[in-house]
Amino acid sequence: MFLKKRLNFYNRLQIISAIIITTGTLFLLSSSSVYGISRSGNPAFYFEKHILWLLLGLVGILLIMKLDTRQIEKHSLPIFLVSLAILPLPKFFGDLRWIRLGPLSFQPAELVKFTFVLYLADYLKRKLPLIREKKTMWVPIGFLLLITGILQLQKDIGTFAVIFFTFMLLMFLAGVRIKNILLIILAGIVLFTGLILMFPYRRERIMTYLNPAADPMGKGYQTRQSLIAMSSGGVLGKGLGAGERKLKFLPEAHKDYIYAVVGEETGFLGTVFVLSLFGFLVFSSFHLSNISNDYFIKFLSAGIGGLFGFQFLLHAGVVLNMVPSKGTTLPFFSVGGSSFLINILALGVLFNIARKVLIEENPSNFMDTYIEKI
């Protein structure tokens, strides 16, 4: 009975993940065709690149599935340090955030989001007996500040937000004293405020967020068009491919505002469907974390769920003008090979975790909670 339930859960996780990737690919094609024509005359320009990244990601998943989680744990620190060393390289290549080699480009910030979670899972497991001591937090906080500093050279506050929220989630799950968590949050608020005040364009984004109607054809244009797209979709939407805002009325419709395309073309039901897909993926990650007996897997699974969840919330929040514009992509949907590949590989690690926890382990506490009943 337990084995059957575990296999059903494992299969549902893979099916839901496949649906997310397929749905995201359809909306990427729908939202990027106009931009593809502008760039190369080919409406499928971004779609074709997306498929290549998908094939590469699937190969990566197959390779990751052959690894033992203990191998991932053993090499988590070296992997993180390599990604940290790569993070500032765009400056040396004359770019802001990307390393460009001919037709290929890679954004190191996407990699460091995931590898920092890998490092934290390993570090927190090793330091768990000392987790309530304040000095235990200095090393990961130091790495967090170093990442933040490099990201600000790249004018990237969105990645910092995702990393910070995921960091705080893992600190809470590890059992860090509430007093210390509150101090870190307070320091984070001060840091975040300082990062906003340092750059005039970020201050302008805050003012636009507070009053987008003040400059509807200027700084408030994207927000206004995004809200028009979401509201015009109604309950059922205009139909897949029939959206109008993506016809360059809404800048970056294929990247930072693709959820608005979902709302316009499939309506309220479509946005709820996408929300439900991410909800299942995130809570599945948390459930795997809850039932595993290995603390590295507990933290890693929760961290992957946190990355997916916080990226979705920030992206949807920007589209709905619930938070200021941050330039956060929607995992598996937005154009961007680096982001897509890293998210696919993170999904592969999650599959590896699920196989180990649900099939190789024999947890007696796999009870009928809400997540198994979906």
VENWO-V180080 format. One line per field, one symbol per residue. psi: psi as a letter, one per 40 degrees, with the letter a starting at -180 (. if undefined). A space follows every 10 residues. Layout:
# VENWO-V180080
psi: ???
This chain:
# VENWO-V180080
psi: dddddddddd dddddddddd dddddddddd deddddddde ehdedddddd dddddddddd dddddeiidd ddddeddddd dddddddedd deefideihh gbeiihhddd dddddddddd ddddddedde dehdddeddd dddddddddd dddefgdddd dddddddddd dddefihddd dddddddddd ddddddddhd dddddddddd gdedgdebde dddddddddd dedadeieih eeiddefedh ifdecefddd dddddeaddd dddddddddd dddddddddd eiehdddddd dddddddddd ddddddddde fdiihefhih hedihhdddd dddddddddd dddddddddd ighefgigid dee.
